[in-house]
Amino acid sequence: MTVIIGTVTLPESEVARYYEHGLYLVTYTKVYQLFYTAASRQYYGQMVFHLPREKGQPGLVKRGRYKAMTAEQVNRLIGFDLLRV
């Protein structure tokens, strides 16, 4: 089974591993927190940060890519303490 979070499609097992380790999914301009709902037994992501990017400004990661990061890594990447460490 696959899970779609923003523009990223991942196998459920990979999302489960990220969720269990408390990681966030970082895309070109967005950061998603991962959740699991027991009622429907599925994983999903909720956007917690959107980079207001201007032309010529770099994204958080390369366009079309994603990274799984800890809260501390995300805070360092965006330049302020958004997430609880």
C-alpha positions, 0 to 999 in steps of 0.5 A: 500500500502507498501513502501520498503526502503532499507531492511525495508517494511512499510505501506505507512501511517507510512512512511507518518507520518515519512516524515511529522515529518522530521524523518530519517529511521535508519537501521543496517548500513544505514541512509535513508532520506524520500522523497515524489514525487508528480508526481508519488504520492509515498514515497521513501528513499534515503541513506544519510549515510553508516556505514563502519562497521568492524567485531565485531563493532556494527551496528547503531541499532540491525540487522533486526530492524529499528528506525525512528529518528530526525536529532539530534538523528542521528547526536548523534548516528553516532558521528558527524554533518552530518544532518542539525538540 
